[in-house]
Amino acid sequence: MTGVQTCALPILVKPSEAVKKAIAPYLAKADAKRREVLGTASEDFDWYPSGENQMGTLILDSFHDRFPEAKVIFFNGGGIRRRIFKGPVTFGDIYEVSPFDNYATLVRVTGREMKELVKPLVSGAHVAPAIWGLKVNFFDRDDSSFDRDVNGDGKKENWERDRLQPETGLVWEKTGKPVDDKEEFWLATIDYLAAGGDNTAHVFDKIPLSRRKYFTFGPRDLMADYLRKHPGIKLPRTDVMRLNRIKGAGADRALEH
């Protein structure tokens, strides 16, 4: 029908006193956990010029504390949903920084696989990632020489661009040496990425379960445990920047794909 206006009538629902009474203890328990003070921030958490941020620094520190065997820690920047402000830092704040039910994951990767995992996250199609253990050198511009068709669908999409510097795209933070394609190491990340999130399926889909370890806790659990373990720790912590955006004309030569 045309020319007929409709409107929704309000539906009044009377709360059930029995239900309210039944769930009250659980709501009180959740509220107490939300209000738990884990630390104090001397100033607002902020972003670095590279696009990395101090919320990511806290996530990386907590992962490193729990997984010292991991040579690299890698977290998608889009999973960081809120900044932390000056004052008491509560579990509720941590929850809002990382509200997703992701789980920590260890994956045994090669240098070549690590490079392919980093490329989509610095392609310009995603928020800058948080990374520890490596420094990433990539071109901060668009260039047709970066274009690829990774998934073979006949399209060259933004996430498929290879903007890594050809020789020193990934270097070890401690030594400054380029990452070798054949070396193997443990990567600490989350199940969201290990399941192919943020355009990483072309790498993770080829990594068998025998090279993976899944855990029942996630980023917010690790952050909370880390702060409980280190009472009075300085917040926020200023970290080094590991994403190096190369300005200018781009690659000295066309990349071969």
Phi and psi in degrees as GROMACS dihedral restraints (atoms count N, CA, C in turn):
[ dihedral_restraints ]
;  ai    aj    ak    al  type     phi  dphi    fc
    3     4     5     6     1  -119.4    20    10
    4     5     6     7     1   154.7    20    10
    6     7     8     9     1    75.8    20    10
    7     8     9    10     1    12.1    20    10
    9    10    11    12     1  -108.6    20    10
   10    11    12    13     1   124.7    20    10
   12    13    14    15     1   -94.4    20    10
   13    14    15    16     1   137.3    20    10
   15    16    17    18     1  -123.4    20    10
   16    17    18    19     1   157.8    20    10
   18    19    20    21     1  -144.6    20    10
   19    20    21    22     1   148.4    20    10
   21    22    23    24     1   -85.1    20    10
   22    23    24    25     1   132.9    20    10
   24    25    26    27     1   -88.3    20    10
   25    26    27    28     1   135.6    20    10
   27    28    29    30     1   -63.8    20    10
   28    29    30    31     1   137.8    20    10
   30    31    32    33     1  -108.3    20    10
   31    32    33    34     1   118.0    20    10
   33    34    35    36     1   -92.3    20    10
   34    35    36    37     1   120.6    20    10
   36    37    38    39     1  -112.5    20    10
   37    38    39    40     1   124.2    20    10
   39    40    41    42     1   -85.7    20    10
   40    41    42    43     1   121.6    20    10
   42    43    44    45     1   -59.3    20    10
   43    44    45    46     1   140.5    20    10
   45    46    47    48     1   -82.3    20    10
   46    47    48    49     1   121.4    20    10
   48    49    50    51     1   -63.5    20    10
   49    50    51    52     1   -34.1    20    10
   51    52    53    54     1   -66.6    20    10
   52    53    54    55     1   -42.3    20    10
   54    55    56    57     1   -67.7    20    10
   55    56    57    58     1   -42.7    20    10
   57    58    59    60     1   -59.0    20    10
   58    59    60    61     1   -41.4    20    10
   60    61    62    63     1   -67.7    20    10
   61    62    63    64     1   -36.7    20    10
   63    64    65    66     1   -69.4    20    10
   64    65    66    67     1   -37.9    20    10
   66    67    68    69     1   -92.8    20    10
   67    68    69    70     1    -9.2    20    10
   69    70    71    72     1   -54.9    20    10
   70    71    72    73     1   -44.8    20    10
   72    73    74    75     1   -61.8    20    10
   73    74    75    76     1   -35.7    20    10
   75    76    77    78     1   -71.0    20    10
   76    77    78    79     1   -39.0    20    10
   78    79    80    81     1   -65.7    20    10
   79    80    81    82     1   -38.8    20    10
   81    82    83    84     1   -66.2    20    10
   82    83    84    85     1   -40.1    20    10
   84    85    86    87     1   -65.3    20    10
   85    86    87    88     1   -43.1    20    10
   87    88    89    90     1   -64.2    20    10
   88    89    90    91     1   -38.9    20    10
   90    91    92    93     1   -67.3    20    10
   91    92    93    94     1   -38.8    20    10
   93    94    95    96     1   -63.9    20    10
   94    95    96    97     1   -40.6    20    10
   96    97    98    99     1   -66.0    20    10
   97    98    99   100     1   -40.8    20    10
   99   100   101   102     1   -62.0    20    10
  100   101   102   103     1   -35.3    20    10
  102   103   104   105     1   -85.6    20    10
  103   104   105   106     1    -5.7    20    10
  105   106   107   108     1   -57.6    20    10
  106   107   108   109     1   124.9    20    10
  108   109   110   111     1   -87.6    20    10
  109   110   111   112     1   122.4    20    10
  111   112   113   114     1  -104.1    20    10
  112   113   114   115     1   -16.6    20    10
  114   115   116   117     1   177.9    20    10
  115   116   117   118     1  -173.7    20    10
  117   118   119   120     1  -136.1    20    10
  118   119   120   121     1   128.5    20    10
  120   121   122   123     1   -92.2    20    10
  121   122   123   124     1   126.9    20    10
  123   124   125   126     1   -76.4    20    10
  124   125   126   127     1   -15.9    20    10
  126   127   128   129     1  -160.2    20    10
  127   128   129   130     1   170.8    20    10
  129   130   131   132     1   -63.8    20    10
  130   131   132   133     1   140.2    20    10
  132   133   134   135     1   -66.5    20    10
  133   134   135   136     1   148.3    20    10
  135   136   137   138     1  -140.5    20    10
  136   137   138   139     1   177.3    20    10
  138   139   140   141     1   -99.5    20    10
  139   140   141   142     1   149.2    20    10
  141   142   143   144     1   -89.6    20    10
  142   143   144   145     1   158.4    20    10
  144   145   146   147     1   -56.6    20    10
  145   146   147   148     1   -24.9    20    10
  147   148   149   150     1   -75.0    20    10
  148   149   150   151     1   -11.9    20    10
  150   151   152   153     1   102.9    20    10
  151   152   153   154     1   -16.2    20    10
  153   154   155   156     1   -71.6    20    10
  154   155   156   157     1   169.5    20    10
  156   157   158   159     1  -149.0    20    10
  157   158   159   160     1   167.6    20    10
  159   160   161   162     1   -76.3    20    10
  160   161   162   163     1   -19.0    20    10
  162   163   164   165     1   -67.8    20    10
  163   164   165   166     1   -40.1    20    10
  165   166   167   168     1   -62.9    20    10
  166   167   168   169     1   -36.7    20    10
  168   169   170   171     1   -59.2    20    10
  169   170   171   172     1   -43.0    20    10
  171   172   173   174     1   -64.3    20    10
  172   173   174   175     1   -40.8    20    10
  174   175   176   177     1   -62.8    20    10
  175   176   177   178     1   -45.8    20    10
  177   178   179   180     1   -62.4    20    10
  178   179   180   181     1   -43.6    20    10
  180   181   182   183     1   -60.8    20    10
  181   182   183   184     1   -41.2    20    10
  183   184   185   186     1   -70.7    20    10
  184   185   186   187     1   -37.0    20    10
  186   187   188   189     1   -67.2    20    10
  187   188   189   190     1   -41.8    20    10
  189   190   191   192     1   -64.3    20    10
  190   191   192   193     1   -37.0    20    10
  192   193   194   195     1   -65.2    20    10
  193   194   195   196     1   -37.6    20    10
  195   196   197   198     1   -84.9    20    10
  196   197   198   199     1   -31.6    20    10
  198   199   200   201     1  -124.2    20    10
  199   200   201   202     1    70.4    20    10
  201   202   203   204     1   -64.5    20    10
  202   203   204   205     1   -18.3    20    10
  204   205   206   207     1   -75.4    20    10
  205   206   207   208     1   -14.7    20    10
  207   208   209   210     1   -76.3    20    10
  208   209   210   211     1   125.5    20    10
  210   211   212   213     1   -82.8    20    10
  211   212   213   214     1   -23.0    20    10
  213   214   215   216     1  -136.7    20    10
  214   215   216   217     1   140.7    20    10
  216   217   218   219     1  -121.3    20    10
  217   218   219   220     1   133.7    20    10
  219   220   221   222     1  -140.7    20    10
  220   221   222   223     1   123.3    20    10
  222   223   224   225     1  -137.1    20    10
  223   224   225   226     1   135.0    20    10
  225   226   227   228     1   -73.5    20    10
  226   227   228   229     1   130.8    20    10
  228   229   230   231     1   -62.9    20    10
  229   230   231   232     1   -26.8    20    10
  231   232   233   234     1   -68.3    20    10
  232   233   234   235     1   -14.5    20    10
  234   235   236   237     1   -82.2    20    10
  235   236   237   238     1    -6.8    20    10
  237   238   239   240     1   -94.5    20    10
  238   239   240   241     1   110.4    20    10
  240   241   242   243     1  -104.2    20    10
  241   242   243   244     1    -9.2    20    10
  243   244   245   246     1  -158.1    20    10
  244   245   246   247     1   151.1    20    10
  246   247   248   249     1   -86.4    20    10
  247   248   249   250     1   163.9    20    10
  249   250   251   252     1  -105.1    20    10
  250   251   252   253     1   135.4    20    10
  252   253   254   255     1  -103.3    20    10
  253   254   255   256     1   162.8    20    10
  255   256   257   258     1   -55.7    20    10
  256   257   258   259     1   138.8    20    10
  258   259   260   261     1   118.5    20    10
  259   260   261   262     1  -165.5    20    10
  261   262   263   264     1   -59.8    20    10
  262   263   264   265     1   137.0    20    10
  264   265   266   267     1  -106.6    20    10
  265   266   267   268     1   114.2    20    10
  267   268   269   270     1  -102.5    20    10
  268   269   270   271     1   168.6    20    10
  270   271   272   273     1   -61.6    20    10
  271   272   273   274     1   -32.8    20    10
  273   274   275   276     1   -61.8    20    10
  274   275   276   277     1   -38.5    20    10
  276   277   278   279     1   -62.9    20    10
  277   278   279   280     1   -46.4    20    10
  279   280   281   282     1   -61.8    20    10
  280   281   282   283     1   -39.8    20    10
  282   283   284   285     1   -60.6    20    10
  283   284   285   286     1   -42.1    20    10
  285   286   287   288     1   -73.6    20    10
  286   287   288   289     1   -26.0    20    10
  288   289   290   291     1   -67.0    20    10
  289   290   291   292     1   -41.8    20    10
  291   292   293   294     1  -130.6    20    10
  292   293   294   295     1    78.1    20    10
  294   295   296   297     1   -83.5    20    10
  295   296   297   298     1    -6.8    20    10
  297   298   299   300     1   -86.2    20    10
  298   299   300   301     1   149.2    20    10
  300   301   302   303     1   -86.7    20    10
  301   302   303   304     1    60.2    20    10
  303   304   305   306     1   -88.0    20    10
  304   305   306   307     1   156.3    20    10
  306   307   308   309     1  -120.7    20    10
  307   308   309   310     1   145.2    20    10
  309   310   311   312     1   -64.6    20    10
  310   311   312   313     1   144.5    20    10
  312   313   314   315     1  -143.7    20    10
  313   314   315   316     1   136.4    20    10
  315   316   317   318     1  -107.0    20    10
  316   317   318   319     1   132.9    20    10
  318   319   320   321     1  -131.9    20    10
  319   320   321   322     1   133.0    20    10
  321   322   323   324     1   -84.9    20    10
  322   323   324   325     1   114.3    20    10
  324   325   326   327     1  -124.1    20    10
  325   326   327   328     1   163.3    20    10
  327   328   329   330     1   -98.3    20    10
  328   329   330   331     1   166.1    20    10
  330   331   332   333     1   -59.5    20    10
  331   332   333   334     1   -39.8    20    10
  333   334   335   336     1   -63.7    20    10
  334   335   336   337     1   -42.5    20    10
  336   337   338   339     1   -64.7    20    10
  337   338   339   340     1   -38.8    20    10
  339   340   341   342     1   -62.8    20    10
  340   341   342   343     1   -40.6    20    10
  342   343   344   345     1   -61.4    20    10
  343   344   345   346     1   -43.1    20    10
  345   346   347   348     1   -68.5    20    10
  346   347   348   349     1   -27.9    20    10
  348   349   350   351     1   -72.6    20    10
  349   350   351   352     1   -36.1    20    10
  351   352   353   354     1   -73.6    20    10
  352   353   354   355     1   -35.8    20    10
  354   355   356   357     1   -53.1    20    10
  355   356   357   358     1   -49.0    20    10
  357   358   359   360     1   -62.7    20    10
  358   359   360   361     1   -32.1    20    10
  360   361   362   363     1   -77.8    20    10
  361   362   363   364     1   -14.5    20    10
  363   364   365   366     1  -117.8    20    10
  364   365   366   367     1    19.8    20    10
  366   367   368   369     1   -79.3    20    10
  367   368   369   370     1   -13.8    20    10
  369   370   371   372     1    98.1    20    10
  370   371   372   373     1    -6.2    20    10
  372   373   374   375     1   -90.1    20    10
  373   374   375   376     1   -10.6    20    10
  375   376   377   378     1  -133.7    20    10
  376   377   378   379     1   163.5    20    10
  378   379   380   381     1   -65.7    20    10
  379   380   381   382     1   146.5    20    10
  381   382   383   384     1   -55.7    20    10
  382   383   384   385     1   132.5    20    10
  384   385   386   387     1   -78.9    20    10
  385   386   387   388     1   166.4    20    10
  387   388   389   390     1  -100.3    20    10
  388   389   390   391     1   130.3    20    10
  390   391   392   393     1  -141.3    20    10
  391   392   393   394     1   145.0    20    10
  393   394   395   396     1  -134.6    20    10
  394   395   396   397     1   142.1    20    10
  396   397   398   399     1    98.8    20    10
  397   398   399   400     1   -22.3    20    10
  399   400   401   402     1  -129.5    20    10
  400   401   402   403     1   155.0    20    10
  402   403   404   405     1  -114.3    20    10
  403   404   405   406     1   139.5    20    10
  405   406   407   408     1  -114.7    20    10
  406   407   408   409     1   123.2    20    10
  408   409   410   411     1  -110.3    20    10
  409   410   411   412     1   116.1    20    10
  411   412   413   414     1  -143.3    20    10
  412   413   414   415     1   156.4    20    10
  414   415   416   417     1   -82.0    20    10
  415   416   417   418     1   127.0    20    10
  417   418   419   420     1   -96.2    20    10
  418   419   420   421     1    61.5    20    10
  420   421   422   423     1  -164.2    20    10
  421   422   423   424     1   168.8    20    10
  423   424   425   426     1   -92.8    20    10
  424   425   426   427     1   141.1    20    10
  426   427   428   429     1  -158.6    20    10
  427   428   429   430     1   132.7    20    10
  429   430   431   432     1   -61.9    20    10
  430   431   432   433     1   -22.7    20    10
  432   433   434   435     1   -70.4    20    10
  433   434   435   436     1   -14.8    20    10
  435   436   437   438     1   -85.8    20    10
  436   437   438   439     1   -14.9    20    10
  438   439   440   441     1   -69.2    20    10
  439   440   441   442     1   140.7    20    10
  441   442   443   444     1  -143.9    20    10
  442   443   444   445     1   162.7    20    10
  444   445   446   447     1  -117.9    20    10
  445   446   447   448     1    85.1    20    10
  447   448   449   450     1   -70.0    20    10
  448   449   450   451     1   -43.1    20    10
  450   451   452   453     1   -92.6    20    10
  451   452   453   454     1     4.2    20    10
  453   454   455   456     1    67.9    20    10
  454   455   456   457     1    27.9    20    10
  456   457   458   459     1   -94.8    20    10
  457   458   459   460     1     8.0    20    10
  459   460   461   462     1    83.9    20    10
  460   461   462   463     1     2.6    20    10
  462   463   464   465     1  -119.0    20    10
  463   464   465   466     1   148.0    20    10
  465   466   467   468     1  -111.8    20    10
  466   467   468   469     1    93.5    20    10
  468   469   470   471     1   -91.1    20    10
  469   470   471   472     1   163.1    20    10
  471   472   473   474     1   -57.3    20    10
  472   473   474   475     1   -41.1    20    10
  474   475   476   477     1   -65.7    20    10
  475   476   477   478     1   -18.9    20    10
  477   478   479   480     1   -85.0    20    10
  478   479   480   481     1    -7.2    20    10
  480   481   482   483     1   -63.2    20    10
  481   482   483   484     1   139.5    20    10
  483   484   485   486     1  -104.0    20    10
  484   485   486   487     1    97.4    20    10
  486   487   488   489     1  -102.5    20    10
  487   488   489   490     1     7.8    20    10
  489   490   491   492     1   -67.8    20    10
  490   491   492   493     1   142.1    20    10
  492   493   494   495     1   -62.7    20    10
  493   494   495   496     1   129.1    20    10
  495   496   497   498     1   -55.3    20    10
  496   497   498   499     1   -43.4    20    10
  498   499   500   501     1   -91.3    20    10
  499   500   501   502     1   -35.8    20    10
  501   502   503   504     1  -126.9    20    10
  502   503   504   505     1    36.9    20    10
  504   505   506   507     1   -59.1    20    10
  505   506   507   508     1   -44.3    20    10
  507   508   509   510     1  -124.0    20    10
  508   509   510   511     1   124.2    20    10
  510   511   512   513     1  -128.8    20    10
  511   512   513   514     1   150.2    20    10
  513   514   515   516     1   -70.0    20    10
  514   515   516   517     1   132.4    20    10
  516   517   518   519     1   -62.0    20    10
  517   518   519   520     1   -39.0    20    10
  519   520   521   522     1   -74.6    20    10
  520   521   522   523     1   -37.5    20    10
  522   523   524   525     1  -108.1    20    10
  523   524   525   526     1   -22.1    20    10
  525   526   527   528     1    78.3    20    10
  526   527   528   529     1     4.3    20    10
  528   529   530   531     1   -84.2    20    10
  529   530   531   532     1   143.7    20    10
  531   532   533   534     1   -61.2    20    10
  532   533   534   535     1   145.6    20    10
  534   535   536   537     1   -72.9    20    10
  535   536   537   538     1   127.5    20    10
  537   538   539   540     1   -82.3    20    10
  538   539   540   541     1   138.7    20    10
  540   541   542   543     1   -57.3    20    10
  541   542   543   544     1   -32.0    20    10
  543   544   545   546     1   -93.1    20    10
  544   545   546   547     1   -13.4    20    10
  546   547   548   549     1   -71.4    20    10
  547   548   549   550     1   149.1    20    10
  549   550   551   552     1  -117.6    20    10
  550   551   552   553     1   147.2    20    10
  552   553   554   555     1  -163.2    20    10
  553   554   555   556     1   165.9    20    10
  555   556   557   558     1   -85.1    20    10
  556   557   558   559     1   132.2    20    10
  558   559   560   561     1  -110.1    20    10
  559   560   561   562     1   126.5    20    10
  561   562   563   564     1   -97.7    20    10
  562   563   564   565     1   127.0    20    10
  564   565   566   567     1  -151.9    20    10
  565   566   567   568     1  -154.2    20    10
  567   568   569   570     1  -126.2    20    10
  568   569   570   571     1   160.0    20    10
  570   571   572   573     1   -64.8    20    10
  571   572   573   574     1   -24.4    20    10
  573   574   575   576     1   -59.4    20    10
  574   575   576   577     1   -46.8    20    10
  576   577   578   579     1   -72.2    20    10
  577   578   579   580     1   -39.8    20    10
  579   580   581   582     1   -64.0    20    10
  580   581   582   583     1   -20.0    20    10
  582   583   584   585     1   -90.6    20    10
  583   584   585   586     1     3.3    20    10
  585   586   587   588     1   101.0    20    10
  586   587   588   589     1     8.5    20    10
  588   589   590   591     1   -64.0    20    10
  589   590   591   592     1   155.6    20    10
  591   592   593   594     1    55.9    20    10
  592   593   594   595     1    41.5    20    10
  594   595   596   597     1    61.7    20    10
  595   596   597   598     1    42.1    20    10
  597   598   599   600     1  -111.7    20    10
  598   599   600   601     1     6.6    20    10
  600   601   602   603     1   -62.2    20    10
  601   602   603   604     1   -32.0    20    10
  603   604   605   606     1   -64.8    20    10
  604   605   606   607     1   -16.6    20    10
  606   607   608   609     1  -100.5    20    10
  607   608   609   610     1   -55.0    20    10
  609   610   611   612     1   -66.4    20    10
  610   611   612   613     1   -30.3    20    10
  612   613   614   615     1   -61.7    20    10
  613   614   615   616     1   -20.1    20    10
  615   616   617   618     1   -98.3    20    10
  616   617   618   619     1    -0.7    20    10
  618   619   620   621     1   -97.7    20    10
  619   620   621   622     1   116.9    20    10
  621   622   623   624     1   -70.0    20    10
  622   623   624   625     1   161.9    20    10
  624   625   626   627     1   -61.9    20    10
  625   626   627   628     1   -25.4    20    10
  627   628   629   630     1   -64.3    20    10
  628   629   630   631     1   -16.3    20    10
  630   631   632   633     1  -106.9    20    10
  631   632   633   634     1    18.7    20    10
  633   634   635   636     1  -128.6    20    10
  634   635   636   637     1   148.4    20    10
  636   637   638   639     1  -133.6    20    10
  637   638   639   640     1   122.5    20    10
  639   640   641   642     1  -106.0    20    10
  640   641   642   643     1   145.0    20    10
  642   643   644   645     1  -122.2    20    10
  643   644   645   646     1   165.2    20    10
  645   646   647   648     1   -98.7    20    10
  646   647   648   649     1    13.8    20    10
  648   649   650   651     1  -128.0    20    10
  649   650   651   652     1   157.6    20    10
  651   652   653   654     1  -124.4    20    10
  652   653   654   655     1  -170.1    20    10
  654   655   656   657     1   -55.9    20    10
  655   656   657   658     1   -44.3    20    10
  657   658   659   660     1   -68.6    20    10
  658   659   660   661     1   -34.3    20    10
  660   661   662   663     1   -64.4    20    10
  661   662   663   664     1   -42.9    20    10
  663   664   665   666     1   -66.5    20    10
  664   665   666   667     1   -40.7    20    10
  666   667   668   669     1   -62.6    20    10
  667   668   669   670     1   -44.8    20    10
  669   670   671   672     1   -63.7    20    10
  670   671   672   673     1   -44.6    20    10
  672   673   674   675     1   -63.3    20    10
  673   674   675   676     1   -39.1    20    10
  675   676   677   678     1   -63.5    20    10
  676   677   678   679     1   -42.9    20    10
  678   679   680   681     1   -70.6    20    10
  679   680   681   682     1   -35.6    20    10
  681   682   683   684     1   -65.9    20    10
  682   683   684   685     1   -35.7    20    10
  684   685   686   687     1   -72.6    20    10
  685   686   687   688     1   -24.6    20    10
  687   688   689   690     1  -125.5    20    10
  688   689   690   691     1    66.7    20    10
  690   691   692   693     1   -62.3    20    10
  691   692   693   694     1   139.1    20    10
  693   694   695   696     1    81.3    20    10
  694   695   696   697     1     5.5    20    10
  696   697   698   699     1   -62.3    20    10
  697   698   699   700     1   145.4    20    10
  699   700   701   702     1   -68.2    20    10
  700   701   702   703     1   127.2    20    10
  702   703   704   705     1  -131.1    20    10
  703   704   705   706     1   136.1    20    10
  705   706   707   708     1   -78.2    20    10
  706   707   708   709     1   162.4    20    10
  708   709   710   711     1  -100.4    20    10
  709   710   711   712     1   131.8    20    10
  711   712   713   714     1   -85.6    20    10
  712   713   714   715     1   120.1    20    10
  714   715   716   717     1  -104.9    20    10
  715   716   717   718     1   170.4    20    10
  717   718   719   720     1   -75.1    20    10
  718   719   720   721     1   153.3    20    10
  720   721   722   723     1   -86.7    20    10
  721   722   723   724     1   131.8    20    10
  723   724   725   726     1  -110.3    20    10
  724   725   726   727     1    -6.1    20    10
  726   727   728   729     1  -102.5    20    10
  727   728   729   730     1   114.9    20    10
  729   730   731   732     1  -107.2    20    10
  730   731   732   733     1   107.8    20    10
  732   733   734   735     1   -86.0    20    10
  733   734   735   736     1   114.6    20    10
  735   736   737   738     1   -86.2    20    10
  736   737   738   739     1   118.3    20    10
  738   739   740   741     1   -86.8    20    10
  739   740   741   742     1   169.8    20    10
  741   742   743   744     1   109.7    20    10
  742   743   744   745     1  -159.6    20    10
  744   745   746   747     1   -73.9    20    10
  745   746   747   748     1   -12.4    20    10
  747   748   749   750     1   105.0    20    10
  748   749   750   751     1  -152.7    20    10
  750   751   752   753     1   -63.1    20    10
  751   752   753   754     1   144.6    20    10
  753   754   755   756     1   -71.8    20    10
  754   755   756   757     1   -20.1    20    10
  756   757   758   759     1  -143.7    20    10
  757   758   759   760     1   157.6    20    10
  759   760   761   762     1   -67.7    20    10
  760   761   762   763     1   135.2    20    10
  762   763   764   765     1   -79.3    20    10
  763   764   765   766     1   142.5    20    10
  765   766   767   768     1   -98.2    20    10
  766   767   768   769     1   129.2    20    10
